[in-house]
Amino acid sequence: MSVLKPNLLSEQQCQEIATRHMLSFITLGGAKAELPSYLRRPSGESLFSFDALPESAIGGVAWFNWVSHDIYDVDGLLLFRDQSLDIGDGYEWGVRVAASDLLRVPTLCVNARRRINIKALKERMLKELVKRPDLKPLIVKGEEEVRLVCYHYPNLGILFYSQDDPATRFVIDVWDLTIIPVNPSEQQENPESVNAVWSPYDIVVRSTVALFRSMWRRNVNLLPALPGSFKELLDTIAKASAPGDVFTTPPIELVARENDDNCASATAQMILKHHGETSHTQAAIADAMSTVSGGATPENQVKGINKLVGTKLQAKLDDQPSPEKAQCEILKNRPFKVGSSTHARAVGGFRVVAGNQTCLHILNPSPTSQGSFCYEPWDPITHANFMYVRPLEFEPCSFR
């Protein structure tokens, strides 16, 4: 990777990108939603209301007082400069900004959430390591604290190593404290769950560098320009804000995974519940999908759903997804699964933002027993496949 020489963005550049991206989500007016409400039933515009911002949140060179947290991959390459904005009452806005122009898209996620205390999370993970005196946290020379790493998107953790064999490294998950070897001998074929270690840089090779940088420039140019004055900031928000989010009716409800391997079955449970199939437990769905350590393959996800509800609903895999297909499914009240190389999540809505870019409303079954949600700009690599779950008789999508 050192040969590829990623061009890293400064903290200020990342904060400016965070602001430019948020301009398509902020609305003028509206009340701040309560967290449980917008996790289960997204309320759209009220999530990001400018009028709900405390005075302390406004200011700085990027118009908002962002707090930056660096996130690396397991090989020590800077991946993201996460930006958070304290909006009071224990809540914050978050924007995950790519730290390199080799990552194709300038922003990977925007959400509203309970305020995350990074220092407390690190301390919690370090306390867990006390139970394993043979293991030591990995602290980079010249730094005082352990780094936060993204061991596969979007899961975070910290690195540590074996005292007996310093070359053997592990990662501990920030939320569920699962310990995962960094270099397992072999991964399951085509998994879509968690216990895999993967970096977005892994897909970058010499032949794609120019293309990815071109995609980066294009996607940055799609963002609204950074306002030059406070009045211009308000005018830009008014112009950039999309008419609103489009959700399934009623909006799909978040279901968290019950263990590390159940991302696909939890995602299916969300979709089946939306269609009135409420009797299937997550464990039963996982069993039908032939879930093993590491998750279930996309093919087995399809087989499992059809085995359970094939007389009422039909699952189908699509390896050529597109933002147009995503919009059509949501408009026809059909939430679906989106898969990457290591994860399965549900899509329950979308928002078209500046530059006519589609942002998917993602319901993530991870972390365990909690779940999360995010708006993600469409990216064909991150969103590698769709799995539709439709009634036996359904209205197909048509495209010009």
C-alpha positions as CSV (number, residue, x, y, z in Angstrom):
1,M,0.0,0.0,0.0
2,S,2.9,2.4,0.6
3,V,3.6,2.2,-3.1
4,L,0.1,3.6,-3.8
5,K,0.8,6.7,-1.7
6,P,-2.7,7.8,-0.6
7,N,-3.1,11.6,-0.5
8,L,-4.3,12.2,3.1
9,L,-6.7,15.0,3.9
10,S,-6.0,17.4,6.8
11,E,-8.3,17.6,9.8
12,Q,-9.6,20.9,8.5
13,Q,-10.3,19.6,5.0
14,C,-12.3,16.7,6.6
15,Q,-14.3,19.1,8.7
16,E,-15.1,21.2,5.7
17,I,-16.3,18.0,3.8
18,A,-18.4,17.0,6.8
19,T,-20.1,20.4,6.7
20,R,-20.7,20.3,3.0
21,H,-22.2,16.9,3.2
22,M,-24.5,17.8,6.1
23,L,-25.9,20.7,4.2
24,S,-28.0,18.3,2.2
25,F,-29.5,16.9,5.4
26,I,-30.0,19.9,7.7
27,T,-33.4,21.6,7.6
28,L,-34.4,25.0,8.9
29,G,-37.1,24.5,11.6
30,G,-38.4,21.4,13.2
31,A,-37.8,19.9,16.6
32,K,-35.1,17.4,17.5
33,A,-36.5,13.8,17.6
34,E,-36.0,11.5,20.5
35,L,-33.5,8.8,19.9
36,P,-35.7,5.7,20.2
37,S,-38.2,7.3,17.8
38,Y,-35.7,7.9,15.0
39,L,-34.0,4.5,15.5
40,R,-37.3,2.6,15.1
41,R,-39.4,5.0,13.0
42,P,-37.2,7.5,11.2
43,S,-38.7,11.0,11.3
44,G,-36.6,12.4,8.5
45,E,-36.1,16.1,8.5
46,S,-36.4,16.5,12.3
47,L,-33.3,14.5,12.8
48,F,-31.0,17.3,11.5
49,S,-32.8,20.5,12.5
50,F,-30.6,23.7,12.4
51,D,-32.9,25.3,15.0
52,A,-32.2,22.4,17.4
53,L,-28.4,23.2,17.4
54,P,-27.0,24.8,20.6
55,E,-25.1,28.0,20.1
56,S,-21.9,26.2,21.1
57,A,-22.2,23.9,18.0
58,I,-21.9,26.8,15.5
59,G,-18.5,28.3,14.7
60,G,-15.0,27.4,13.5
61,V,-13.6,27.5,10.0
62,A,-16.1,24.8,8.9
63,W,-19.1,26.7,10.4
64,F,-19.6,23.9,12.9
65,N,-17.4,23.0,15.9
66,W,-16.7,19.4,14.8
67,V,-14.6,17.1,17.0
68,S,-12.3,14.9,15.0
69,H,-11.4,11.3,15.8
70,D,-8.8,9.4,13.6
71,I,-9.6,5.8,12.7
72,Y,-7.0,3.5,11.1
73,D,-7.0,0.1,9.5
74,V,-5.2,-2.8,11.1
75,D,-2.1,-2.1,9.0
76,G,-1.7,1.4,10.4
77,L,-3.1,3.4,7.4
78,L,-5.3,6.3,8.2
79,L,-8.8,5.5,7.0
80,F,-11.3,8.0,8.4
81,R,-11.4,11.2,10.3
82,D,-14.8,10.8,12.0
83,Q,-16.5,14.1,12.8
84,S,-18.9,14.6,15.6
85,L,-21.0,17.6,16.6
86,D,-22.4,17.8,20.1
87,I,-26.0,19.0,19.9
88,G,-26.8,18.8,23.6
89,D,-28.9,16.5,25.8
90,G,-26.5,13.6,25.3
91,Y,-26.9,13.5,21.5
92,E,-24.6,14.3,18.6
93,W,-24.4,14.3,14.8
94,G,-21.7,12.1,13.2
95,V,-20.2,12.2,9.8
96,R,-17.6,9.6,8.7
97,V,-15.2,11.3,6.4
98,A,-12.7,9.4,4.3
99,A,-9.1,10.4,5.0
100,S,-7.7,9.5,1.6
101,D,-8.6,10.2,-2.0
102,L,-8.1,6.5,-2.7
103,L,-11.4,5.7,-1.0
104,R,-13.6,7.0,-3.9
105,V,-16.2,8.7,-1.7
106,P,-15.6,11.7,0.6
107,T,-18.2,10.7,3.1
108,L,-19.3,7.2,4.1
109,C,-22.0,7.8,6.7
110,V,-24.1,10.5,8.4
111,N,-26.3,9.9,11.4
112,A,-27.7,11.2,14.6
113,R,-27.0,9.2,17.7
114,R,-26.3,9.2,21.4
115,R,-23.1,10.9,22.1
116,I,-20.1,8.5,21.9
117,N,-17.4,8.7,24.5
118,I,-14.3,7.4,22.6
119,K,-12.1,7.6,25.7
120,A,-14.5,5.6,27.8
121,L,-14.9,3.0,25.0
122,K,-11.1,2.6,24.8
123,E,-10.9,2.3,28.6
124,R,-13.6,-0.4,28.6
125,M,-11.7,-2.4,26.0
126,L,-8.4,-2.1,27.9
127,K,-10.2,-3.3,31.1
128,E,-11.3,-6.4,29.2
129,L,-7.7,-7.1,28.3
130,V,-6.7,-7.2,32.0
131,K,-8.4,-10.6,32.0
132,R,-5.8,-11.7,29.5
133,P,-2.3,-10.9,31.0
134,D,-0.7,-12.7,28.0
135,L,-2.1,-10.0,25.7
136,K,-0.9,-6.4,25.4
137,P,-2.5,-3.3,23.7
138,L,-0.6,-2.2,20.6
139,I,0.6,1.4,21.0
140,V,2.3,3.0,18.1
141,K,5.8,4.4,18.9
142,G,5.6,8.1,19.7
143,E,1.9,8.0,20.6
144,E,0.4,7.8,24.1
145,E,-2.9,6.0,23.5
146,V,-4.1,3.0,21.5
147,R,-5.5,3.8,18.1
148,L,-9.1,3.2,17.1
149,V,-9.1,0.8,14.1
150,C,-11.8,-0.2,11.6
151,Y,-11.0,-3.9,11.3
152,H,-13.8,-4.3,8.7
153,Y,-16.3,-1.7,7.7
154,P,-18.1,-0.4,9.8
155,N,-17.0,-2.3,12.9
156,L,-14.4,-0.7,15.2
157,G,-11.9,-1.9,17.8
158,I,-8.4,-1.6,19.1
159,L,-5.3,-3.8,18.3
160,F,-3.3,-5.8,20.7
161,Y,-0.7,-8.6,20.4
162,S,0.5,-11.7,22.1
163,Q,3.5,-11.3,24.5
164,D,4.6,-14.8,23.6
165,D,4.5,-14.0,19.8
166,P,4.5,-10.2,19.2
167,A,3.8,-10.8,15.5
168,T,0.5,-12.4,16.3
169,R,-2.1,-9.6,16.5
170,F,-5.8,-9.5,17.5
171,V,-8.5,-6.9,17.5
172,I,-11.1,-6.4,20.2
173,D,-14.5,-5.1,19.1
174,V,-15.4,-1.7,20.6
175,W,-19.0,-2.7,21.4
176,D,-19.3,-6.4,22.1
177,L,-15.6,-7.0,23.2
178,T,-15.3,-10.0,20.8
179,I,-11.6,-10.9,20.3
180,I,-10.8,-11.6,16.6
181,P,-7.5,-12.8,15.1
182,V,-6.1,-10.3,12.6
183,N,-4.7,-12.9,10.3
184,P,-6.9,-16.0,10.4
185,S,-5.7,-18.9,8.3
186,E,-8.7,-18.9,6.0
187,Q,-12.0,-17.1,5.7
188,Q,-15.3,-18.7,4.8
189,E,-16.1,-18.4,1.1
190,N,-18.1,-15.3,0.3
191,P,-19.2,-14.5,3.9
192,E,-21.4,-11.5,4.8
193,S,-21.0,-11.2,8.5
194,V,-18.5,-10.0,11.0
195,N,-15.6,-12.2,11.9
196,A,-13.4,-11.1,9.1
197,V,-10.6,-8.5,9.0
198,W,-10.8,-6.3,5.9
199,S,-9.7,-2.8,5.0
200,P,-11.2,-0.5,2.2
201,Y,-7.6,-0.1,1.0
202,D,-7.5,-3.8,0.2
203,I,-9.4,-3.2,-3.0
204,V,-6.9,-0.6,-4.2
205,V,-4.4,-1.8,-6.8
206,R,-2.2,0.0,-9.2
207,S,-4.7,-0.3,-12.0
208,T,-7.5,1.3,-10.0
209,V,-5.6,4.3,-8.5
210,A,-6.4,6.8,-11.3
211,L,-10.0,5.6,-11.4
212,F,-10.6,5.9,-7.7
213,R,-9.0,9.4,-7.6
214,S,-11.3,10.4,-10.5
215,M,-14.3,9.1,-8.6
216,W,-13.1,11.0,-5.5
217,R,-12.9,14.3,-7.4
218,R,-16.3,13.7,-9.0
219,N,-18.0,12.9,-5.7
220,V,-16.4,15.9,-3.9
221,N,-17.6,18.2,-6.6
222,L,-21.1,17.0,-6.1
223,L,-21.2,18.4,-2.6
224,P,-22.5,21.8,-2.0
225,A,-19.8,24.5,-1.7
226,L,-18.8,25.6,1.7
227,P,-20.7,28.9,2.5
228,G,-18.7,32.1,2.8
229,S,-20.9,33.8,5.4
230,F,-23.5,33.0,8.0
231,K,-26.3,34.3,5.8
232,E,-25.0,32.2,2.9
233,L,-24.9,29.2,5.3
234,L,-28.6,29.6,5.9
235,D,-29.4,30.2,2.3
236,T,-27.3,27.1,1.3
237,I,-29.2,24.9,3.8
238,A,-32.5,26.1,2.4
239,K,-31.4,25.3,-1.2
240,A,-29.4,22.1,-0.6
241,S,-31.9,20.3,1.7
242,A,-33.7,17.7,-0.3
243,P,-37.6,17.6,0.0
244,G,-37.3,14.8,2.5
245,D,-36.6,11.1,3.0
246,V,-38.6,8.3,1.4
247,F,-39.3,5.4,3.6
248,T,-41.3,2.2,3.3
249,T,-44.8,2.4,4.7
250,P,-44.8,1.9,7.7
251,P,-41.0,2.5,8.1
252,I,-39.0,-0.7,8.7
253,E,-38.0,-1.2,12.4
254,L,-34.5,-1.9,13.5
255,V,-33.6,-5.4,14.8
256,A,-30.2,-5.9,16.4
257,R,-28.3,-9.1,15.9
258,E,-28.3,-11.5,18.9
259,N,-24.7,-12.7,18.4
260,D,-21.7,-12.1,16.2
261,D,-22.8,-14.4,13.4
262,N,-26.4,-13.3,13.0
263,C,-26.1,-10.1,10.8
264,A,-27.8,-11.8,7.8
265,S,-30.6,-13.4,9.9
266,A,-31.2,-10.2,11.8
267,T,-31.5,-8.3,8.6
268,A,-33.9,-10.9,7.2
269,Q,-35.9,-10.6,10.4
270,M,-36.4,-6.9,9.9
271,I,-37.6,-7.4,6.4
272,L,-39.9,-10.4,7.2
273,K,-41.5,-8.4,10.1
274,H,-42.3,-5.6,7.7
275,H,-44.2,-8.1,5.6
276,G,-46.1,-9.4,8.6
277,E,-44.0,-12.5,9.2
278,T,-43.4,-12.1,12.9
279,S,-43.2,-15.7,14.1
280,H,-39.7,-16.4,12.9
281,T,-37.0,-16.0,15.5
282,Q,-33.6,-14.9,14.6
283,A,-32.2,-18.2,15.6
284,A,-34.6,-20.1,13.4
285,I,-33.8,-17.8,10.4
286,A,-30.0,-18.3,11.1
287,D,-30.6,-22.1,11.1
288,A,-32.5,-22.0,7.9
289,M,-29.7,-20.0,6.3
290,S,-27.1,-22.6,7.4
291,T,-25.3,-19.9,9.4
292,V,-21.8,-20.9,10.6
293,S,-19.0,-19.1,12.4
294,G,-18.5,-16.0,10.1
295,G,-22.1,-15.8,8.9
296,A,-24.1,-17.0,6.0
297,T,-23.4,-16.8,2.3
298,P,-25.7,-14.7,0.1
299,E,-26.9,-17.9,-1.6
300,N,-27.8,-19.5,1.7
301,Q,-29.6,-16.4,2.8
302,V,-31.9,-16.7,-0.3
303,K,-32.4,-20.4,0.3
304,G,-33.2,-19.9,4.0
305,I,-35.8,-17.2,3.4
306,N,-37.5,-19.2,0.7
307,K,-37.4,-22.3,2.9
308,L,-39.3,-20.4,5.6
309,V,-41.7,-18.2,3.7
310,G,-41.5,-19.4,0.1
311,T,-45.2,-19.9,-0.3
312,K,-45.9,-16.2,0.6
313,L,-42.7,-14.3,-0.2
314,Q,-39.8,-14.9,-2.5
315,A,-36.2,-13.9,-2.0
316,K,-33.9,-13.2,-4.9
317,L,-30.3,-12.1,-5.1
318,D,-29.2,-9.3,-7.4
319,D,-25.4,-9.0,-8.1
320,Q,-25.9,-5.8,-10.2
321,P,-27.5,-3.4,-7.8
322,S,-28.0,0.3,-8.7
323,P,-29.4,3.4,-6.9
324,E,-32.4,3.3,-9.3
325,K,-33.3,-0.2,-8.2
326,A,-32.9,0.8,-4.6
327,Q,-35.3,3.7,-5.0
328,C,-37.9,1.6,-6.9
329,E,-38.0,-1.1,-4.2
330,I,-38.5,1.5,-1.4
331,L,-41.2,3.3,-3.4
332,K,-43.0,0.0,-3.8
333,N,-42.8,-0.6,0.0
334,R,-40.2,-3.4,-0.3
335,P,-37.3,-3.1,2.1
336,F,-34.3,-5.2,1.0
337,K,-30.9,-6.4,2.1
338,V,-27.7,-4.8,1.0
339,G,-24.5,-6.8,1.2
340,S,-20.8,-6.1,1.1
341,S,-17.9,-8.5,1.2
342,T,-18.2,-8.8,5.0
343,H,-21.6,-7.6,6.1
344,A,-25.4,-7.8,5.6
345,R,-27.7,-4.9,6.5
346,A,-31.3,-3.7,5.7
347,V,-32.3,-0.7,3.5
348,G,-35.5,0.9,4.6
349,G,-35.4,4.3,2.8
350,F,-33.4,6.7,0.7
351,R,-32.8,10.4,0.3
352,V,-31.7,12.2,-2.9
353,V,-29.2,14.9,-2.0
354,A,-27.2,17.6,-3.9
355,G,-25.8,16.4,-7.2
356,N,-28.7,14.0,-7.6
357,Q,-26.8,11.5,-5.4
358,T,-28.8,8.7,-3.7
359,C,-28.1,8.1,0.0
360,L,-29.5,4.8,1.4
361,H,-31.1,4.7,4.8
362,I,-29.2,1.7,6.3
363,L,-30.5,-0.3,9.3
364,N,-27.4,-2.1,10.7
365,P,-28.0,-5.1,13.0
366,S,-24.6,-4.4,14.5
367,P,-23.5,-3.8,17.3
368,T,-24.9,-6.9,19.0
369,S,-28.1,-6.2,21.1
370,Q,-28.0,-2.6,20.0
371,G,-28.0,-2.0,16.2
372,S,-27.5,1.3,14.5
373,F,-28.6,3.3,11.5
374,C,-26.8,5.5,8.9
375,Y,-27.3,7.4,5.7
376,E,-24.8,6.1,3.2
377,P,-24.0,7.7,-0.2
378,W,-24.5,5.1,-3.0
379,D,-21.2,3.3,-3.8
380,P,-21.2,0.2,-6.0
381,I,-18.3,-1.4,-4.0
382,T,-19.7,-0.9,-0.6
383,H,-23.1,-1.9,-1.8
384,A,-22.1,-5.0,-3.7
385,N,-25.4,-6.9,-3.9
386,F,-29.1,-6.6,-3.1
387,M,-31.4,-9.4,-1.8
388,Y,-35.0,-8.6,-2.5
389,V,-37.9,-10.2,-0.5
390,R,-41.1,-9.7,-2.5
391,P,-44.7,-11.0,-2.5
392,L,-45.2,-13.8,-5.0
393,E,-47.2,-11.4,-7.1
394,F,-45.5,-8.0,-7.2
395,E,-45.2,-5.0,-9.4
396,P,-41.8,-5.1,-11.1
397,C,-39.6,-2.0,-11.5
398,S,-39.2,-0.5,-15.0
399,F,-36.3,1.6,-16.1
400,R,-35.9,3.6,-19.3
